[in-house]
Amino acid sequence: MTNFTIFYTDDDEDDLSIFADAVESVPHKINLQTYSGGQKLLNAIFNPPPTPYVVFLDLNMPGKNGFDVLEEIRSSQDQKNIPVIIYSTSNEPGIIEKCRTLGANCFVTKPVLMSDIVKSIEHALEVDWDTFTPNHSNFVYKY
């Protein structure tokens, strides 16, 4: 069984806790690293180990928001290929397109149901990120 490391960043402690509970229901061995802000996530990404298999990134955070963090990851020579899933309450088309343009790999509107959060995490672990190319039809994950 493969071990997966997931980084999740959100300024909402409840969202961090709910996501951690969902990870416990996923039938994979997952090392979850949570961060309460964008700068903390960047510090972790640029100072491995561990290196994330995938990053779940909230957009609306004080200080460095998700857009800022995504731009910094994508401008890094060493870390630019880390898969980044935008995990946001927004489902606004302009925001979704901005995330795709900035280099996010996938967009997930934060689910309400625990089962849908689990599905979103499982989806992130099933995708072959080395060959996946985001486009208008596959960028937004529908649980």
C-alpha positions in Angstrom: 0.0 0.0 0.0 1.3 3.4 -1.0 1.8 6.1 1.7 0.6 9.5 0.7 1.5 12.9 2.2 -1.1 15.5 1.8 -0.6 19.2 2.8 -3.8 21.1 3.6 -3.8 24.9 4.3 -6.8 26.8 5.6 -7.2 29.6 8.0 -10.4 28.0 9.4 -9.6 25.7 12.3 -13.0 23.9 11.9 -12.3 23.2 8.2 -8.8 21.8 9.1 -10.4 19.5 11.7 -13.2 18.3 9.4 -10.7 17.6 6.7 -8.5 15.6 9.1 -11.5 13.6 10.2 -12.3 12.8 6.5 -8.7 11.7 5.9 -9.2 9.0 8.6 -12.0 7.5 6.5 -9.9 7.2 3.3 -8.7 3.6 2.8 -5.0 4.7 2.3 -2.2 5.4 4.6 -2.0 9.2 4.6 0.4 11.5 6.4 -1.7 14.7 6.7 0.2 18.0 7.3 -2.1 20.9 8.1 -1.2 24.6 8.0 -3.2 27.6 9.2 -1.8 30.0 6.6 -0.2 30.4 3.3 3.2 31.4 4.5 3.4 28.4 6.8 2.5 26.1 3.8 5.2 27.7 1.7 7.8 27.3 4.5 7.0 23.6 4.6 7.0 23.1 0.8 10.4 24.9 0.4 11.9 23.0 3.4 11.3 19.3 2.8 10.9 16.6 4.0 8.2 15.7 3.8 7.3 16.5 0.2 3.5 16.4 -0.5 2.0 14.1 -3.0 -0.7 16.7 -3.3 -1.6 20.1 -1.8 -5.2 21.2 -0.9 -5.2 25.0 -0.8 -7.8 27.3 0.5 -8.1 30.6 -1.4 -9.4 33.1 1.1 -6.8 33.5 3.9 -5.3 36.5 5.5 -1.8 37.4 4.6 -0.7 35.2 1.7 -3.9 34.0 0.1 -4.3 31.0 -2.1 -3.6 32.9 -5.3 -0.3 34.2 -3.8 0.7 30.8 -2.6 -0.1 29.1 -5.9 2.0 31.7 -7.8 5.0 31.2 -5.5 4.8 27.4 -5.9 4.5 27.6 -9.7 7.4 30.1 -9.9 9.7 27.8 -8.0 12.1 25.7 -10.1 12.2 22.8 -7.5 8.6 22.7 -6.4 6.6 23.9 -9.4 5.4 20.3 -10.3 3.6 19.7 -6.9 -0.1 19.1 -7.7 -2.2 21.8 -6.2 -5.9 21.4 -5.7 -7.8 24.6 -4.9 -10.2 23.8 -2.1 -12.6 26.7 -1.7 -16.1 27.7 -0.8 -16.2 29.7 -4.0 -17.6 28.3 -7.2 -17.5 31.6 -9.2 -16.4 31.0 -12.8 -14.0 33.9 -12.8 -12.2 32.6 -9.7 -12.1 29.1 -11.1 -10.6 30.3 -14.4 -8.0 32.4 -12.6 -6.9 29.3 -10.6 -6.5 27.3 -13.8 -4.6 30.1 -15.4 -2.2 30.4 -12.5 -1.4 26.7 -12.7 -3.7 24.9 -10.3 -4.3 21.2 -11.2 -7.8 20.9 -10.0 -10.6 22.9 -8.3 -12.9 21.5 -5.6 -15.7 23.5 -4.1 -15.6 22.6 -0.4 -18.2 19.9 0.2 -20.8 20.0 2.9 -21.1 16.3 3.4 -18.3 14.3 5.0 -18.8 11.6 2.3 -18.1 14.1 -0.4 -15.0 15.4 1.3 -13.8 11.8 1.4 -14.6 11.4 -2.3 -12.6 14.6 -3.1 -9.5 13.2 -1.2 -9.8 9.8 -2.8 -10.0 11.5 -6.2 -6.8 13.4 -5.5 -5.0 10.2 -4.7 -6.3 8.3 -7.7 -5.2 10.9 -10.4 -1.9 10.3 -12.1 -0.7 13.9 -11.7 2.3 13.3 -13.9 0.1 12.8 -16.9 -3.0 14.8 -16.0 -3.5 18.0 -18.0 -6.2 20.3 -16.6 -8.6 21.7 -19.1 -12.1 23.3 -19.1 -13.8 19.9 -18.9 -11.8 18.2 -16.1 -10.5 21.0 -14.0 -13.5 21.3 -11.6 -14.0 18.0 -9.7 -17.7 17.2 -9.2 -18.2 14.8 -6.3 
